[in-house]
Amino acid sequence: MSAAENRRGLVHWAITHPVGSSIIAVAIVIVGISMINRLAVDLLPRIIYPQVAAMVSNPGVDPEVMEQTVTKVLERRLATTENAILISSSSSEGSSFVDVHFAYGTDVDLALRDASTKLDQARGSLPEEADPPTIRKSDPSQLPVLQFAVSSKTRDEGWLKRWCEDQLSRQLLTVEGVASVDVAGGLDREIQVWIDPDRLRSYRLTVSDVLTQVREENQDVAAGRLKSASRDVVSKTKGKFRGVEDIRSVRLRLPSGGDIALSDIAEVRDTHQDDRIYARLDGRPAVQVAITKQPDANTVQVVDACNRVLERLHRDGFFPPDVTTQVTQDQAFFVRASVSGVGEAAVVGGGLAMLVVFLFLRSVRRTLIIGTAIPISILGCVALMGVSDLTLNIMSLGGLALGVGMLVDNAIVMLENIDRHQHEHPDPVEAAHVGAAEVASAVTASTLTNLASVVPFLLISGLAALLFRELLLTISFAIIVSLVVALTLVPMLAAQLFKLRASSRLADTRWLAVVPKVMRWIESLYRRQLPWVLRHRALVLAGSIVAFALALIGATQLGNEFLPQVDDGRFRIWIMMPNGTPAEVTNRATLAAEAVVRELPAVKHVFASAGGGIWGRGAFARARMAGMEVEVEPRRSRSLSATEWVQQAQAKLGTLSELADARVRVQPPRIRGLRTSTGTEDLEVKVFGDDLEVLQRLGIEIEARLEQLRGLSNVETSLQETAPELRVVLDRRRAADLGLDVGEVGRTVRTAVGGSVATRLTEGDREFDVRVRFDPAKVKDATAMASLPLFPRTGAPVRLRDVADVHEASAPQTIQRENQNRLVTVSSSVLPQVWSVGEASAGARAALADLALPDGYTMRFGGQEEAIQENRKVLITVILLAVFLVFAVMAVQYESLVNPLVIMTAIPLAVIGVVLALLVTGLPLSAPVMLGVILLAGIVVNNGILLVEYIEIRREGGRVPRRDAILAAAPLRVRPIMMTVLTTVVGMLPLALNPAEGAELMTPMAVTVIGGLVLSTALTLFVVPSLYLSLAEGAERLRAKLLRSA
């Protein structure tokens, strides 16, 4: 049978069918280009955390009462939700939040339905006056993608808010992909009815009379259908208030007969709510508009469309001349920076890989073959991403950037071997057949080992799998496509292009001869040293074992973290004034803090809020709280690192006299929506127990100890100092004797202090609260409250002190629970340039080692460390599975156990390089490092495969002695091994040396692969031949011994 008849398989088909191979490549390009425009662009992969959150509001209710009447009721019901693994809750004034956590891999939609059913069952046990419970799942895609401030030099904040809600939001809601437009800050209109208590008593009316009558007067009542022989008409009685004047005209019936107007006993004011949040952009009063996209919408497209609408509205005069807008949060900007930065890294890496090929092969045509293989492989990968419904994000693009060097490995091995044969054979097509056939098996085996190392990770669940699944899928797609390209396009182009005998004479260029000379020197040195290594192979193998042991010891000295810090140039500052601080005082302190922050280096914009918080889609009033969102120059454009900026801001704010008694917290940049545990902090210390006073004392002591540690910042306890509270304890018998009941007294006190919302005024499609209240200036302290007049039907003058004890007490602001047990949480941020999370955790444990806990109280560490411990177990399991699968693939491929064992020695050798690289760069162990090790398990064995397979070819079925085959084959594999290693390394260098914004997550992985690959390659060239010879000879001696004994 002729050689041509023996040539079967994909490689030989591609060489003999150049048109068919070319058409397949063109088809891949067309499909890939079409998919690029269809792929959604986002910052992160589609992440939905396995968590649902329930919330119940009951305004004005004490935290301890909320815990007893609402939180415990919800916990008991929701704890029976299927697959729930953790219940956490928070009870504060007027609100209760309960989070139900599930195992990763749980169908969150099913869990949400089950939890909703449990919540419905709990409704009957909740207080009647509480608002209906709401429930939602934890979906980062529901965070705003665009936030901007609207300000004016001439108009007040009330007008700004109404205009944004009534006019601007309607324009933006029409944009495709927009889910909601929310306006926060500014002043909310409210109609207030200020009752004169003396006039109310003189008419023998009660507060309840006023509330009931105002509510009853504001309604339309359906009258039914009016039918006749010729008409059928719907009728109703119209009584809804049409304006403030209608409220003033409400008639109150007197017990003695007759009636009076509401205006006779009260003043009706068209004003705004007392609880207000001051909002400013760069010192100017403003309101914030937040735009949320639909879950499947493209972040960049939605933001761009909204910006175009805003530009058109400004251009067309929709905005009044004095109203300006300024973007405060633009997710698309960070997405673009991350995507373009990672894309640039991929392009630069690909260019460097081509340069390596050019310097080694000194051929424009061969470099063009590799240059053609890279974009086709990338576009093929994009096509598979589109089919798999992935998105373009920092993870998937990071996979491409990391894989760009790996993309050409197969092509280089194929091209280098064909190139060597074409220099030795006059027929380039025949040389292509021979060269391709020699390495096709090795290329296929190396690709299968790469894929085998990734498969275990795709089969597990957990936070790491949730975050990095798309990255590893992208790398897998790239490897698969690169194999197809290497087995088809590369040998076909090598055969066809070199039919032309013309030469560019580049090989004769003097400066291009440097690399071949260096390679010849390396090969010559290797050829001279290899015999000595084989003679002293026991020493070589022993040295490798010692180096591996030292590397394992060195790994214990590395810090730990789950994810590296990502710098998006946005810092958050939280200010908490002392208890009882009015919003006006908080606002003055915030103004002083703003002035200091604006003077810090690289600051572009400062959006501040005082008297509460504005977060994403909503706002909440809290008089003593203030916050700032600070946008600074991008990381590459400023001189300070994120840690240095935080330290400088903390130091400057610490000198302000206005903040002398305040708690100030400066939060470093982080990706919004990306979290590593059930909380959001780097380090958490949790103490469980029953008594709130004991928990508070322990929390304060732990906080004081942790504040002494230099690597921690923003240390605070969840049970801070208690808030003052006025308590009214009613004497029921005395109240009954005077003709009063608990409900009437409670409504009167509530109306006098905070006001009671009796009804709502409807104007157009807007509704405004109508609040009945006393003059707030007359109720300022406990004495004034005790003097509040009550209104018995007898008309007798009665004060609150006559029927109740009014005294000041203290109460916790927030009560946290976990799995239905109370706890205090002390949280802190870790300064990454000082400590890793693992080092911070070790420091905290040492600082708290001698803390005495009372009986029945336990302490647990959480935050990132919790995620580190959980995911480390998973990732170590994955690494072991990956190693086993790589071994299994090679064992099946070679039908041998010895050769796969020899090849697998590259993995522990790679670990040595990983530890050295991390020690040199100062990077801690993290999830990206573990993923890098998983990738290395498949990559580093490729060099061993090339060596062992070529040694077996040189042995010619056993006719050539093993030592001679090693000495002949190993030096010939130095050049392709060096080429593949260098292309992979230079392809990852841009990510390792200067990652773009958002690509910091990829840096530890790139450093891991580079360090492990470089050192394992150097050691593999000596260790693999030594172990191959030792195991082979040992197997022969064992076989001979067994035969003699038989």
N, C-alpha and C positions, 0 to 999 in steps of 0.2 A: 504494500500500500504506500503511495507517495506521501511526501510531507504535506502537500496541499490538502490531500484527502483526510489527513489526521488533524487538520486545523479546524476544530470546531469550537464553538463558544462565542461569547459576546465580543471579546477582544478581536478575534480574527474576523468576525462578521463586520465589525465597525471599520477595520482596515480595508476590507474588500468592498465595502458599500459606503463610500465617502458621501454620496448624495443623501442616502438615507440617514446617516449619522448627522449630517449638517441640518437636515430638515427637523430632526428631533431636537437639536440644540436651538434652532430658531423657534420651535414651538414652545420650548421651555422659557425662552426670553419673552415671547409674546404674552404667555399666560402670567409670568411674573410681573411684567409691566402693568398688565390690566389689574392685577391683584393689589398693586401698590396703592392705587387710588381708592380701592374698596376697603382697605384695612383702616379701622378706626385708630386715631392717634390719641394716646392718653399718657398720663404720667406713670401710672402703675397698672399691673394686670387687673382684671376684674376680680376684686377681693370682696367677699361678703363674710364677715367674721361670724362664727357660730354662736350668736348671741341675740337675744331679743330683750327689749327694755319696755317696762310698763311704768306709767306715770299717773298719779292721781293728785289733783289740787284741791285744797280746802283752805282758802285764804284766811290768814289771821290765826291759824291753829298752831299751838305750841308744838315744838319738835317731839317732846315726850308723848304728847297726846296723839300726834300723827303716827308715832311708832306703835302705840297700843291699838288705835282704832283703825288704822289703814295698813301700815307696813306689815304687821304680823298677819293680818287677814290675807293680804296678797301672797305673802311668803308661803303660808300653809297650803294655799291652792296651787300656786305655781310650782311648788316643790314636787308635785305629782306629775309634772309634764314629762312625757316620755323622753328618755336619753339625756335629761338634765344632769349635769355633773357639778354645778356650782350655782348657788343663789347668793347674790350680793345686793345690799340695799343701802339707801341713804334717806334719812328722815330729817327734814329741816322745816322752818316755819312755813306752813301752808302747802308743803309739797312732799310727796313720797315717790322715790324712784326705786324700782326693783329690777335688777338685771338677772336674766337666766342664761347661763352659759352651757354650751353643749360641746361634745367631743368634735374635733375636726373631722370632716367627712360627713357630718350630719346634714341632711337636707333641711336648710334653714326655712324654706317656705312651708314645709310640713310642720316643722317645729313651731313656726309662727301661728299656724292654724290651731295646733293643739293648745298652745299657750293662750290664744284668744278665747278658746272654749273654757279653759280654766278660769280666765279672767271674768267671763260672763257669769260663771257660777259664783264668783266672789262678790258680785255687785250687790246682792241682797244683804250682805253682812257689812257693807260700808255705811258710814253716816249719811243720812238723807241729804244734808246740806253740801256734801262733797260733790265735786264735778265728776262726770262720768270718766272712768279710766280709759287711757289711750295706750296703744302698744305699737311698736315698730321694730324692725330688724336693724342691725348695725351694718350699714352699707356706706363705705367711704365715697361712693359715687354721688351720694346725696349732699355732699359738702358743696358750698358755692364754688363755681369755677371763675366767677368774676365779681369783684366787689369794688365799688367806687363811691367816693364822697361827693355830695352835692352841697355847694355853699353859695352864699350871697353876701355882699357887703351892705346891702340895704334892707333885705327882707328878713323877718324873724324866722325862727326854727319851726314854729307852728305852721306857717304858710309853706315852708319848704317841704315839710313832711306831707301835708295834705296834697300839695302839687305833685310830689313824687308818687303818692299812692293813687291819686285820682287820674293823673295825666300820663306821667312818664312810664309807670309800670305797664299800662295798657299797650303802649307802643312796643315795649320789649317782650311782652308775652306773645306777640304774634311771630316772633323769630322762631324759625324751625329748630327744634331740639331743646327749647327752653321749657323747663318744667314749672318753675315758679320764680316770682320776683318779690322779694321781701324788703321792706323799708324799716330801718331801726334808728333809734335816736330821735332827737328833736322833741317837740311838744305834742302831746295827744289832747285833742279837744275834749272837753267835758263840761256838762251843764251841772252847776252846783246850786243846791237849794239850801241857803243858810237860815236855819230856824232861830227865831228869837225865843228862848225858853220861857221868859216871863210872859210874853204875849200868848204862848201856847198854853201855859197854866191858867191864864186869865179866862180863856175860853173853855177850860176843862177838857182839852184835847190831849191825846197821847202821841208819842212818836209813831206807834203802830198805826194810829188813825191816818197820819200824814202819809206814811209809806203805802198803806193799802189803797188810799184814795188816789194817789198819784199813779199807782200801778193800774188800778181799775179804769181810770180815765183815758189811758193810752192804749186803746185797742179798737180794731175793726171787728164787728160781730156779724157773721153771716146770718142772713134772714131766710134763706131758702130760695126756691124758685117760684116766681109769680106767673101763673098760667091763666090764659084766657083762650077764647075761640080762635083768636088771630095771632097771639103772641105767647112766647115762653121766655121769661126774663129772669136772670139771676139778680137777687137783691141782697144788700148788706147795709149795716149801719156803720158809717165812717166816724171813728172817734180818735184815730191816731193823731198824735201831736204833729202839727205841720211846722212849728217853730217855737222859739223860746217864749213868745207871747202867749201861746196856748198853755204853756206850763204855768205861767203866772196867773192865768185865768181859771185854774182848777178850783172848783167849789168844794169846801169842806163842810159837812153837816155837823151842826153843834148838838150836844146832848140836850140842851135846853130848847131846841127848836131853831129853825132858820139855818142859814149857812153864811160862810165868809169866803173870800178869795184867798188862795194860797199866799198871794202877795201881802195880805194883811198880817201874816205872822212870820213871813220869811222873805229873804231877798234872793231872787233868782239871778245867777251870774252865768254868762257865757264865757268860760275861761278854759283852763287846761288842767290836767291831772297834777296832783301834788307830787307824786313820785315821778321825778323826771331824771333823764340821763343827759348829762352834758356831753356833747360830742364835738370834736374839733379836728380839722386837718391843717397841719402846720400852723396852728394857732388861730385859725378862722372857724367860727361855729359852722357845723355841717350836720347832715344826716347821711346815713350809709344805705346804699342799695346793694343787695346781694342777689345774684342770679344763679339758679341751680339748673343743671342740665338734666335731661331725661337719661335713664340708666344706660341705654345703648347708644346715646348720641356721642359724636366726636367732639372732644373738649376743644380742640383748636378751631374747628369749624364753627362751633357755637359762639365762642368768644369773639372770633373774627366777625361773625355776622352781627353780634351785638355792638361791637365797636363801629361797624359800618352804619348801623342804625343811629347810633349816637352822633356820629359825624354828620349824617344827613340831617338829623333834627337840629343840630347847631347851625348847619349851613342854611336850612330853610326857615330859620327864625322861630322854631318851636320853643327853644329855650329863650327866656327873657334875657336881655343883654347883660344883666348883672349876675346871672346865675352861671356858675362854672362847675365843671366836673373834673375829678382827679382820681385815677385808678389807684386803689390801695392794695388790691390783691388780684393778681392775674395768673391763674393756673396755666394758661396757655403759654405765657412768657417762659415759665420754668420748664414746661413741657418742650417748647421749641429749643430752649437752651440745652436741655438734657439730650433731646433727640439729635439735634444738630451736632452737639459735642461728641456724642457716641458715634454718630455717623462719620464725623471727621476722623475720629480715632480709627474707624474701620477703613476709611479711604487711605489714611496715612500708613496704617499697618499693612494694607494691601500693596501700597506703593513700595514700602520698604521690603516686603517679601519679594516683589518683582525685581527690586534692585539686587537682592541676594542671589536670585536665580541668574540674573545677567552677569554678575561678577564671577559666579562659579562657571557658567557655561559659555560666556563670552560670545553669545549668539543672539542677534536681534530676533530671528525667527523663533528660536526656542523660548525666548523671553515673552514674545507675543503669544505663544501657545499658553504659557502660564497666565499671561494677562487676559487671555480670552476665557480661561477656565474660571478665574475668580468671579467676574460679574455673572457668568452663566450659573455658577454654583449659588451665588447670592440670590439671583432672581428665581432659581429653582426652589431655594429655601423659602423665599417670600410666597411663592405659589402654594407650597405646602402649608405655610402659616395661614393663608387665606382659606384654604380648604378646611383647616382645623379650627377656624373661628378665633384665631389669636388676634391681638392688637399690637400696634407699634408702640412700645413703651420702653422705659429705661431697662427693663429686664430682658425683653426679647431682643432689643437692639444691642444690649450688652452681650447677649449670647452671640450675635453676629460679629461684634467687635472682637470678642474673645476667640471666636472660631475662625476669623479671617486667615490667621496663620495656619490653622489646622486644615483649612479648605484646600490648600495647595500641597499638603503633605503627600497625599496619594498621587497627585499629578506629578510632583517632583520625582518621587521614587520611580514612577513609570517612565518619565521623560529622561531621567538620568541614565537609566539602564538602556533605553533605546539609543540614547546619544552615544554611549560607550560602544554599543554594537555597530552603530552606523559609522563610527570612526574605524572599525575593524573590518566591515563588510562593504563591498562595492555597491550592493543593491539596497537602497534605503528602505524599500518596502519589505524585503526579506528580513532586513535587520530589525524593522519594527515588529514583524511577526515573532522573531526569536526573542528580542528583548522584552516585549510585552508578555510573552508566555512565561518567561522566567520569573517575573515578579507579580503576575496576576494573582496567584494564590496568596502571596505574602500581603499584597494590598488588600485583598478581600478579608484575610484573617485579621489584619490590623484594624480594619473598619468594624468588623464584628466585635472585636474586643472593646473598641471605643463605645459602641452601642451597648454592649453587655454591662459596662460600668455604669451607664446612665439608667438602665431599665429599673433597677430596684428603687431608685428615688421616685420614679413615676408611679410606683405601685403603693407608696405609703401616703399617709395623711399627716397633717400637722401644720404648724405655722410656717416652717421652712418650706414645705411642699407647696403651701398656698402662695408664698412669695416668689419662689424660684422655679416653679414648674415650667413657666413659659420660657425662661432662660435655657433650661436644659432641653426642652423640646426643640427650641430653635437651633441649638448646637447639634442635636441629633439629626434634624432635618438637613442641616448644612453638611454633616458627615455623610449622610445617605446620598445626597446629590453629588457630593464631591467624588464618591466612589463610582457612580454612574459616569460622570465626566471623565474620570481617570481611566476607566475601562473602555470608553468609546471615543470621545472627542480627541483626547490627547494622543493616543497611538495613531488615529486616523490623520490628524494634522501633521504629526511627526513624519508619517509615511509620505504624505502628499507634498508638503512644503519642501522636503529635501530631495524631491525628484529634480528640482532645479539645482544645477551645479554651481550657479553663481554664488559668490561669497563676498561679504562686506569687508573682509580682511581685518575685522575687529580683533580676531585672535592674535594678530601680529602686533597690535598696539602695545607699546611698552608698559603703560600704566595699568592696563588690564591684565598684564601677566603677573601682577603682584599676588593676586588671590591663588591662581594655580601654583605659583612657586611656594606660597605658604602651605597650601594643601599637600603639595609633594613632600615638603619638609615634615609636615605632621604625619603623613602616611609612612615616610621613611623612618621617622622616630618610632612610630607605633610598630612598624615591622621589626625594628631592631629590639624593642623592649618586650614584645610579645613572647618570644621564646623564654626569656628570663622569667616572665610572669607565669608561664605554664610550668616551668621547673619548680617555682616557689609558690605554687597555687594555694597550698595550705596556709602560708603566711598571708596571702592576699585575702583569702576567704575569712580568716580569723580577724584581720584588720577591719574588714567590712562589718563583721558582727559587732566588734567593739565600737565602731563609729555609729552603728545603728543604736546600740545601747546608750551611748552618750547623747544621741539625738533625742531619745525618749526621755532621758533625764532633763535635757535642756527644754523640752516641751513643757515640763512642769513649772519652769520659771517664767513662761509666757503668761501675760494677762489673759483675761476672758471678757468677751462681750458678745452679744447676739448679732448686732448689726453695727457697722461704723456710722459715725455722725455724717449726715448729709447737709450741706450748707447751701440753702436757697436764698441767703441774703435777707432773711426776715427774722427779726427777734421780737419777742413778746415780753413786756414788763408788766407785772401785776403789783399793785399797791393796796395794802389793807391797813386802813387807819384804825385807831383804837375804837373799842365798842362805844356806841352812842354818838359817834361823830356825825354831825349833819352833812348833807350832800353839799351844801355851800362851802363848808370848810374843806371837805375832800376836794372840791373843785379848785379851790385856791392852792392847795398843796400840789395838785396835779399840774396846774399852770406853771408852778416853779420847776417841777420835775421835767416838764416838756422843754422848757428853756435850756436846761442842762443837757438833755438828750440831743437836742438839735445842734449843740456845739461839739458833740462827739465826732470822731473821724468817720468819713465816708457815708454820713447819714444823708439820705435823699428826701424821705417823707416820714412824718410822724402822725399817725391817726390815734387820737386819744379819746377816752371816754371816762367820765367821772360820775359818781352816784349810782354805779351799776356796771354791768358788762354788756358789750355787744359782741356776740360770737356767731359768726356765720349767718344763719337765717333768722336769728331772734335776738332779743335783749331781755335783761332782767334787772330790776331796780334793787340796789343795795347801797344805802347811803354812804357807807364807809369804804366802798370798793372803787378802785380806778384801774384802768389798764391802758396800755399803749402798744400799738403795732408799729414797729420801726423797720423801714425798708432801707437797706444800705447798698452800697455798690457791690456788684458781683464779686465773688471770691477772688477771681483772677485780677480784678482791678483795684483791690485795696491791699494795704500793707498789713493790717491786723488779721489774725486768725479769728474764728468764731469764739474760741475760748478767751483770747486776749480781749476781744471786744466786750464780752460778758463781764470779765473781771474789771475792766476800766469803767464800764457803766455802773457796776455795783459800787465801786469805790467813789465815783463822783456823786451818785445819788445818796450815798451814806453820809456825805458832808452837809446835806441840806437840813436846815433847822426845821423847815416845815414837815420833814419826814422823820424827825427825831424819835417819835414814838410809834412809827408805822413799820409794818413788815413789807419789805421790798423784795421782789423776786424777779430776776432777769433770766428768761428762758432762752437757751441757744436755739438755732434753727433746727427744724425737723420737718420731714414730709408730712403734711396734713393727711390724716386718715391712715397713716402707717403706724402701727403699734406692735409691741412685742409681748404684751401680757394683758391681763384683765384691767390693769391700770395704765397710766401713761408715763410713769416716772421710771428713771433708770434704776433707783434703789428704793425699796420699801421695807420697813420693819413693822410687822403687825403683831399686836398684843391682844389676846382674846380674854374676855372676862365679863362679869355681870355688872359690877358697880361702876357707874360713870365717873364718880369722883376718883376712884382708884385708877381707872384707865387714864383719866386726865393727868393725874400726878405722874404715872409711868411715862406717858407720852411726852410730858415736859422734860422729864429727866433724860429720856432717850434723845430728845431733840438737842438738849444742852451738850450731851456727849458727842453727838455727830457733828455739831457745829464746830468742834475743835479739830476736825479732820480736814487737812488742806485740799484734798481732792474732791470735796463735796461742796455744793452750793445750793441755795434755795431750800434749806432744810426747814420743814414745818410739820406740825402735827395736825391731824384732822380734828382733834378735840382741843381747839384753842381756848383762850380764856372765855369763860361763860359770858353770855350777853345779859344785861340788866332787863328785868321784866316786872311790870306792875301786875299784881294779882288781886282779883276781887273775889273774896270769899263771902258768899251770901248767907245771911241768917234767914232760912226759909220761913220759920214761924213768925218772925218779926215782919217779914215782907208780906206774908199772908194777912196778918192782922191789919196792915195798912192798905190792903186791897191791891197788892202787887204780886206778880208771879215771876218765876225765873226767866221765862221768855221775854216778858216786857222789860225787865231790868236789863237783860243782856242786849236786847235791841237798842235800848236807849244808850247804854254805854258804848256800844259799837258805833252808833250814829254820831255820838258826841265826839269820839276820838278819831276814828278813821273814816266815818261816813258809811252809809248804806246805799247801795245801788238799787233804786226802786224800779227803774225801767230804763228804756233806751229811746232816744230821739232818732227818728229815721229821716234822712235828707238824701234824696236820690237813692243810690245804692249803698250809702254809708250809714252806719249807726254809731251813736255817741251815748256814753253812759249819762244817766241823770242821777246824781249822787245827792242824797239828803244828809245834811251834817249840821253841826253847831259851828260857831266861830272858832277856828283852831287856836286863835290867840288866847282863848279863855281856858284851854285844857293843855297845860304845859308840863305839869308834874303830878305827883301823887296827891298833894294837898288839893290842887284844883280838881283832880278827878273825884276825890272824896266829896267835894262840894257840888258835884253835878246834881241838878234838880231832877227828880223823878215825878211822874205824872199819874198819881192814882185817880180813879174816877171821883173820889170824894172831893178833889180839889184842894186838899190839905197840902201845905208846903212840906215836902219830904226831900231830903238830900240822900245821896248814895251812902254816906257814912252812917245814916240812921238805920240802914238795913244790911250793911256789909262792912267787912274789914278790908281796907285797901292798904296794901303794903308792898314794898319793893323787894324783889327776890332776884335770883339769877338762874339761868337755864342754859343748857348746851345749845350751841347754834346748829350743830349737825350731829346726828347719831348714825354711825355706820354699823352694819351687820354683815356677817358672812356665814352662810349656811345656818341662818337663824340664831347666830351668836353675836353679841356685841363685840366690837373691837375698836382699838385706836390705831391709826396708821400714821407712821412718821415717814415722810417721803423726802427725797432729795434728788438733785441732778448731779451727774458725774462730769467733772471737767476732763475731757478726753486727753488733753495734752499733759495732764498731771497723773491721772490714773485710768486704767481700764475699769470696766464694770466689775470684773473679777477681783482686781486689786482693791477697789472700793468696798466690795462685799467683805473681803478678808479683813480690811481695816475696821469696818463697822462691827464685825463679829468680835474682833479683839477688844474694841472699845466697850462692848456690851457684855463681855464674858463674865464679869463679876456682878452684873445687875441682878439683884435679888427680886424674884417674882413671888407674890403671895400665893398661897395654896389655891388651886383652881384657875390660875392664870398661866397662859402659855404664850410663847413668842415664836414667830415664823418670819423668814425673810422672803421677800417677793420682788416684783419689778422685773427688770431685765434678767436678773440672776435666775429667777424662776423659769423664764423662757430658755436661758442657757442650759440649765440642768435637764429640762424636759427634752429639748431638741438635740442635746449632745447624745443622749441615749439613742434617739432615733437615727441620728446621722452616723454614729459609730456602727449601728446595726446595718445601715445602708452600705457603709464602706466595706464591711466584712462580706455582705452579700455580693457587692460589686466585684471584690477580689475573687470570690468563689465562682461567679458567673464568667469572669474573664478566664479563669483556669479551665472551667468546663468547656467553654467555646474552643479553646486551643486543644484541649484533650480530644474533643470530637474531631477537630480539624486534622490533627496529626495522628489520631488513633494511638496515642502514647501518653504516658504519665511523666516520663523523664524530661522530655523537651519542654512541656509547659511549666514544669517546676523550675527549670533553668531560666526560662524567660521571665517567670514571675519574680525573680530576685530583683528586677528593676524597680519594683514597687517599694520595698524597704529602703533601697538606695535613694529613691525619690524623697522619702520621708526625711532623710538626712538633709537634703537640699532645702526642703520646705522649712525645717526648723532653723537652719542657718539664715535663710532669706528673711524669715520673720524676726529673728534676733537682730540682724543688721538694720532692717528698716524700722524696728520698734513697733511692729504691728502685733496686736494680741490675737489669740485664737478666737475665731468667730464662725458664724454659719457660712459666710462666703469662703473662708479658708477650708472648711470641711468640704464644701462643694468642689473647691479646687483640687483637693485630694481625691475625691471621687472621679473627677475628670482625668487626673494624672494616672489613676489605676488603669485606664484604658489607653492613655497616650504613651506612657513610658515603655510599655511592653512592646510597642511597635519596633523600637530599635533592636530589642532582643529577638523579635520575630525575623527581622531582616538578617541578623547575624546567623541565627540558628538555621533558618531555612536555606541560606546560601551555603553554609557549611555542609548541610545534608546534600545539596546539589553537587558540591565539589567532591563529596565522598563517592559519588557514582554508584550508589547501591551497596556500599561497603567495600569496594575494590581499593579505595584510597584510605590509608590509615587516618585515624581521627586527628592526630596532631598535625599531620601534613595538610589535611583539609582545612583545619583552623588557620594555619599559617598562610595558606593560599587564599582563603575566602575572606577572613576578617579584614585585612587591609583594603580589599576592594569595596567593602561596605562603609568605609570611613567617610567618603565624600557624600553619598546619599544621606547618611545619618546626619552629618554636619549640616547639609543643606536643609533637611526637614526640621531639624532643631532650630537652626537660625531663623528660618522663615516663621516658625511658630513663635519664637521669642520676640523677634522684631515686630510681628503682627500684634503682640500684646503690650509692647513697650509704651505706646501712647496712653493706654489706660493705667499702666503701672506708675508712670512718671508724672503725668499731669492730667488727671481725669477732669472731664467737663463737669459743670454743675449737674448734680443728680447722679453722676456716674461714679461717685465715691464708693458706692456699694460694690463696684466691680474691682476696685483697686486691690483689696486683699486676695481676691481670686486670681487676678493676673500675676501678682507677686508670687503666690503659691505655685502656680503652674511654671512660671519662669525659673524660680529657684529649684524646684524639684526636677524639672526637665534638664536644666544645664548640668547639675551635679550628677544626676543619675546617668546621663549620657556619658560623661567622662568616666564614671566608675563601671558602667555596663560594658564598655569596650574591653575591660580587663577581667571583671568578675564573671561575666557570662561565659566566656571561653574557658575560664578556670573551672567553674562549676560544671560546665558541660563535659569537660574531659574527666573530671573527678567522678561524677555520677556514672558516666558511661563505663569507665574502667572498673568502678566499684560494682556495677551491675554485671559486667563480664566475669569478674572474680567470683561473685556470688553465684552466677549461673554455673560456672565451672565447678565450684565446690559442691553445689547441689547434684550435678551430674556425677561427680566422683562418689559421693555418698550413696547415690542410687545404684 
